Amino acid sequence: MKISTKGRYGLRVMTDLASRYSDEYIALKDIAIRLDITIKYLEQIVATLNKAGYLESMRGAGGGYRLAQEPSKYVVGDILRTMEGNFSPVECAAEGMSECPLVDSCASLSFWKGLDDAVNSYIDSYTLDQLIQGPISKK
């Protein structure tokens, strides 16, 4: 499993806005400068986050973006899945996926499901608020 640039930058945008959480909107150019992301690419990222309901936006002077809720309401796993899709190492282990025709004879299926559960449990165990608090210690 590898997180794409879009996923990494999406989480960076969300943590940047979380660390500046207030009623004020933050200009896209300011976010771009702080995170060293081109505005063109950043527009794609915030469009996805905005469509998911994670951000509020305002156009014009004094406009920009802000979190739609307080940082503690955002689960890291939800943000990453919004940007990336599911994190299942194999399709048959993904929750809600159709059963594999080899389910009764697959010796490795329980391994893949265990890995899927471990990854999702880990990324779902953190909120934006926890990320901006400082270094994460091993759980």
MIVO-924724 format. One record per residue (C-alpha): residue number from 0; x, y, z. Coordinates in steps of 0.1 Angstrom, whole numbers, plus 5000, padded with zeros to 4 digits. Each point is the difference from the previous one (the first is absolute). Layout:
BEGIN
ATOM num   c1   c2   c3
ATOM NUM    X    Y    Z
...
END
This chain:
BEGIN
ATOM num   c1   c2   c3
ATOM   0 5000 5000 5000
ATOM   1 5013 5034 4991
ATOM   2 4983 5033 5005
ATOM   3 5000 5022 4969
ATOM   4 5011 5037 4999
ATOM   5 4963 5009 4999
ATOM   6 4994 4981 5032
ATOM   7 5030 5014 5018
ATOM   8 4993 5036 4989
ATOM   9 4963 4996 5009
ATOM  10 5010 4991 5035
ATOM  11 5026 5029 5001
ATOM  12 4973 5025 4989
ATOM  13 4976 4988 5027
ATOM  14 5027 5001 5027
ATOM  15 5011 5035 4989
ATOM  16 4964 5012 5003
ATOM  17 4995 4982 5033
ATOM  18 5031 5017 5014
ATOM  19 4984 5034 4991
ATOM  20 4965 4990 5009
ATOM  21 4978 5031 5004
ATOM  22 4970 5017 4984
ATOM  23 5023 5017 4975
ATOM  24 5006 4988 4965
ATOM  25 5035 4993 4988
ATOM  26 5011 5009 4965
ATOM  27 5010 4972 4977
ATOM  28 5032 5018 4991
ATOM  29 5010 5002 5037
ATOM  30 4994 4962 5004
ATOM  31 5020 4994 4968
ATOM  32 5029 5020 5012
ATOM  33 5001 4983 5034
ATOM  34 4997 4965 4986
ATOM  35 5021 5006 4969
ATOM  36 4973 4987 4977
ATOM  37 4990 5016 4968
ATOM  38 4967 5019 5000
ATOM  39 4989 4980 4970
ATOM  40 5005 4967 5018
ATOM  41 4987 5014 5032
ATOM  42 4967 5009 4983
ATOM  43 4995 4964 4991
ATOM  44 5006 4989 5035
ATOM  45 4977 5025 5016
ATOM  46 4973 4993 4975
ATOM  47 4999 4964 5011
ATOM  48 5001 5010 5037
ATOM  49 4973 5026 4994
ATOM  50 4978 4976 4982
ATOM  51 5003 4975 5029
ATOM  52 4987 5027 5023
ATOM  53 5033 5004 5019
ATOM  54 5006 5036 4991
ATOM  55 4980 5032 4996
ATOM  56 5009 5025 4974
ATOM  57 4994 5037 4993
ATOM  58 5008 5019 4969
ATOM  59 5012 5035 4997
ATOM  60 5020 5023 5022
ATOM  61 5006 4983 5034
ATOM  62 4990 4967 4985
ATOM  63 5017 4967 5000
ATOM  64 4995 4967 5019
ATOM  65 4994 4988 5035
ATOM  66 4990 4968 5017
ATOM  67 4963 4994 5001
ATOM  68 5003 4985 5035
ATOM  69 5025 5001 5029
ATOM  70 5031 4979 4995
ATOM  71 4990 4974 5025
ATOM  72 4971 4990 4977
ATOM  73 5022 4989 4971
ATOM  74 5013 4964 5000
ATOM  75 5032 4996 4980
ATOM  76 4988 4968 4984
ATOM  77 4969 5017 4986
ATOM  78 5022 5027 4985
ATOM  79 5024 4975 4984
ATOM  80 4972 4979 4987
ATOM  81 4984 5031 4985
ATOM  82 5032 5008 4982
ATOM  83 5011 4964 4992
ATOM  84 4971 4976 5001
ATOM  85 5002 4969 5021
ATOM  86 5033 4987 5014
ATOM  87 4994 4962 4996
ATOM  88 5032 4983 4990
ATOM  89 4979 4977 4978
ATOM  90 4965 5005 4986
ATOM  91 4985 4969 5017
ATOM  92 5009 5014 5035
ATOM  93 4982 5033 4995
ATOM  94 4969 5004 5021
ATOM  95 4969 4998 4979
ATOM  96 5018 4984 4970
ATOM  97 4984 4970 4985
ATOM  98 5012 4966 5012
ATOM  99 5028 4985 4980
ATOM 100 4991 4966 4984
ATOM 101 5030 4985 5017
ATOM 102 4990 5012 5035
ATOM 103 4997 4964 5012
ATOM 104 5034 4989 4988
ATOM 105 5021 5032 5004
ATOM 106 5026 4994 5026
ATOM 107 5011 5037 5000
ATOM 108 4966 5017 5002
ATOM 109 5000 5003 5038
ATOM 110 5035 5015 4998
ATOM 111 4988 5027 4976
ATOM 112 4969 5007 5020
ATOM 113 5022 5004 5031
ATOM 114 5023 5024 4983
ATOM 115 4970 5020 4987
ATOM 116 4986 5002 5035
ATOM 117 5034 5010 5015
ATOM 118 5005 5028 4975
ATOM 119 4965 5014 5003
ATOM 120 5000 4997 5038
ATOM 121 5032 5020 5001
ATOM 122 4990 5028 4976
ATOM 123 4966 5002 5017
ATOM 124 5016 5004 5035
ATOM 125 5012 5035 4994
ATOM 126 4982 5033 4995
ATOM 127 5014 5033 4985
ATOM 128 5000 5014 5035
ATOM 129 5024 4972 5012
ATOM 130 5023 5005 4970
ATOM 131 5004 5037 5006
ATOM 132 5007 4994 5038
ATOM 133 5035 4987 4992
ATOM 134 5019 4968 4993
ATOM 135 4980 4968 4999
ATOM 136 5012 4974 5024
ATOM 137 4996 4963 4992
ATOM 138 4967 4985 5010
END
